[in-house]
């Protein structure tokens, strides 16, 4: 008997009854359902309620009404990679209106469920052998569907509820308003230097700078009474302090009276100072976050964008430092984020301008300089010798002119030639020492076993720290430059119009590497550089939180990002405890973790990062309990801060190594493995101008294309079936021989 006759029913056999139609996934209204059986209620769809305890293969209670309005596909395994969304340029505006849900058919699914259950009880020999072969792979357990999925976070549930009730247009204003209220509540606690004369703390430093900038000329800003909180930030901070001081003087001149207002802590003055932080954060940082959602996650769904906005708005470490301890770090971070957004949209000159402003506000923005400088230099290399040189010249001109404008009051003819040295010596204080307090970096952690300051001179330590910092961020620099060289465009002078379009396009191949490069660069500065404060962990936290904001909860970026944010707040506990911010410390951590759906005390899966997280969180809790119960001996007054450093530093080192690893992996995805052919794209072959060049640049290994460019890759199912053809052929031979 041949193979065809095995599937042909014998003559005279009863005809098989037509199968009932199940719930329709078709959105076309003109397709009618099949004929229904008698006795089945068709007034409402027989679908299982999400909250129902009945089985998926049962009809459920007749009183339950379905909440399913559209099919919810399961994420493919390859789509859970945390770096996928960085490989897509912006295509849609943020928080775009999603498509309408497909209609639900009013037919029963009971018979189809029974038939499906019966069919799954019989498996042929090929399926059994395929299942046995898949079980031999180590990743088989991670591929199987999880029957006990975790409950989504509060932020995701709130976003879902707003979308279902038609209130999605109110998500952004509600989130921004709730974040502002939350920040103001944090400011009701203590702050740096509260009631601790004669020097006080950072709060008094910021207020004192407003005092001296509105009363003294420019050339005395960086030289006036340096023993009492002398100005040591770049000129843009001084200009902002001058503006805030002028506004505050309109309300009460006594708040900023020269030398007479030192240590003032009246309730109205504190309200004004807190309001300045909230106003600058709302004007600079919040719009930068919103623009980031549009520029970097424009191709994601509106729910994902809203959840990313909540994740960034409620970052705990930034809230505790700016609105609790009292500083203006959100302005520096917001300006850097504006620069990233400009790079993503192809406005490189504006991006360089914003980054110079970030440097002009706080010198700690230099932590990002190697990554941003390498990205811009790489784009110049990518554009070729003609247009790349032109872009390099424009970038250099914008950078120099912006710096000159910032330092103009300290240059001739407004000041003497030597006046420019005053802000420079105050901005880069190499004579202060290797580190201050107990910061969770390499120097403080190793100082427990080797006293660096006792064995080496200060100038030697500066050289060693500079060398280690350079080695730390070198992989990110190499990745950006090498990626630009391998994917660069070779354009001739005849195609000037097309090359100019390429120069202004946002589709630079190395753009997805930028967040990882920023993380690697800033962490290398934090771990190995000279004169580091515990608050500077905010700089590597920003790119890590950006990566976290668009990642799925089961991705490595989500786990590492949540771990870094929590450990960063823990590493600042000695500072927060001194400021009286214990309640804010606990509240911000609990709210943020609940918001993103992360439970630090639950072991999600047996991966390295999850096992590490469990161990680290256990050590943190144990150290807090130990500090609460025991008092450190008089011989070791810094016992608990040192233990804090020893717990936090290894985590930051591992995240630094992970960022290097991820940068290499993303670089391979863009430019191909080492030894692959070099992508030399000619602008003369661009039939569609910039768009076709961007397609080949994104597919640097010559294999994959971006979906938003109109090009689809080979189906994953088709490719998998082609790969399994030899095995299935062997299975058929075994069946025939048996």
C-alpha positions, 0 to 999 in steps of 0.5 A: 500500500502506498503512502497516499492510500493510507490517508484516503478513507475507504468507500462507504465510510461515514463522512466526518462531521465538519469541525466547529469554528473556534474563536476567530482571529480574523479582523475582516467583518465580512467572513461569516462563522460556520453553522453552529450546533443546536443547543450551544449558546451563542450570545457571548463567546465561550472564552476562559476568563483571565481570572477564572480557575477553570482549565483552558480546555474546559468551557468554564462557567456560563456566567463568566465573560471573557476579557480577551479582546485579541490574541496575545502571542507568546514572545519568541525566544530570540526576541527576549534579547535585551539589545534587539530594540537598540537595533531599530531607528525611530519610526513612530512618534512616542506613545502612538495609538495602537491598532484596534483589537480584532473582533471575537467570534461568537462560536464555541470552542468546547468540541475543538478543545476535546478533539485537540486533547485527544489528538495530543495523546497520540504521537508518532515516532518522529515527534518522540525522537525530536522531543528526546533530541531536544531534551539533550540540549541544556537550554531546553528547560529555558525554551519550555513555556513557563506555567507559573509566570510571575505577576507583572509589576505595578507599573505594567498593571497600571499602564494596562488598566489605563489603556483598557479604559481609554485613558492612555492620553493621561498616562504621561501627565499623570506619571510626570505629576506623580513623579513630581509629588514623589520628589517633593515628598522625598525633599521633606526629609533631611539633607546634607549638613542639616544643623551641623555648623560651621561648614554644614554640607552640600545644601549650604554649598549650593546656597552659598554659590548663589550668594557669591555669584549675585554679589561678586564680579566674575573674576572673584567667583573661583577665588573668594573664601575657598575654605568655606565652600569655594566654587569648584564646578564649571561656569554653567553651574555658576550661571544657573546659581546666579539665576536662582539667586536673583530669583530668590532675592526677589522673594527675600534678600536675606536668603542670600545676603553676602556673608550674613546668610551663611548657614541659614535654614529657615523654612521658607528658604528651604522651600525655595531651594527645594523648588529650584531642584524640582524646577530644573529637573522638570525643565531639563531631565523630564523632557530629555527622558520623553525625547529618549522614549521617542528617539530610541524606542519609537518602534516599540509599543505604546505600553512599553514606552509608558513603562519605560517612562515610569522606570526612568522617572522613578529611579531611586538613586537620583531621587535620593541624591538630588531631592534628598541629599540636595544636588543638581545632578539631573541637569547634567544627566539631562543634558547628556541625554539630550546629546544622545537623543540628538545623535539618534536623530542624526543631529550630531552638531546639536548633540555635541553642543548639548554634551559641551553644556553637560561638561560646562555644568559638571565636570563629572560628565567627562566620564562619558567623554571617551564614548561620545568622542569615539562615537563622533570620530567613528561617524567621521570615519564612517562617512569617508575622507571627504564628508567625514572630514567636513563633519569633524571640522564642524564638530570641532568648531561647535565644541570650541565655540561653545566652550569659549562662550561658557568661559568668556567672562574669564577671558580677555578682555573681560578678565586677565590672562591668568584668571582662566586658571582659577576655574581650571584648578578648582574644577580638577582638584588633583591635590585633594587625594585619591578618594573621599569618604568610603566609595565603592570603587577599586581604590577604596576596596583594595585600600583595606589590604594595601594602604595606597596613600602610605606607600605611594606619592600623590603624583604617582597615584594620579598616573596609576589611576589614569592608566587603569581608567584608560585601560578600563574604557579602551574596549568601548573605544575600540568597539566604536572605532572598529565598527565604523571602519568596517562599515564605512562608506566609500563615496566619490566626489560625484555623489555629493548630494547622496553623501550629504544625505548620508551625513545627516542621517540617523542610521549610523551603524555604531549607534546601538553600541553607544549605550553600552560604551557609555556604561563601560566608560563611566564605570571605568572612571568610577572604579579606577579614576582619581578623586571619586565621590559615592554620588558619582555612581549616578553617571553609570546608572543612567545608561544602565537604566536606559538599557533596563527601561526597554528590556523584557523582565526575563532578559539579562539587561533587566536583571543586571540593571535592577541589581545595579540600581539597588546596589547603587542605593545600598552603596550610598547608605552611609551618606544617606544615613548621615543625612537622615534619609533612612525612611526615604531610602526604604520607600524609594527602593520598595516603590521602584522595584514594585513599579518595574515588577522586580522582586529582589528576594525571589530567585527567578531562574538559576542563572549567574546574575540571579544567583549573584543577586540573591547572594548580594541582597542577602549580604545587604540585609544581613549587614543592615541587621548587623548595623542595627544591632551592634555598635562598631568598636572604637578602634574601627569606627568605619567598620560598616562603611568598609563592609558596605564597600566590600559588598558593592564593589564586586557587583560594579566590577562584574557589571563593568565586565558585562558591559564590555561583553555586551559591547562585543556581542552587539559589535559582532551583530553589527559588523560580523565576526572577526575575519568576516568580509569588510563592508565597503559600501559605495554611495554610487550604488545607492538607488534609494539614497540614504535608506539603502545605505542604512540598510547595508550598514545595519546588516554589517555582516551582509545577512540581516536587514532592518524590518523598518526598511521594508526588508524582511529576513528569512522566517525563523520557522522556515530556517528551523525546518530546513535545519531539521530536515536531515534528522526528520529524514532519518526518522522516516527511514527508521519508521519504514524499516521498522 
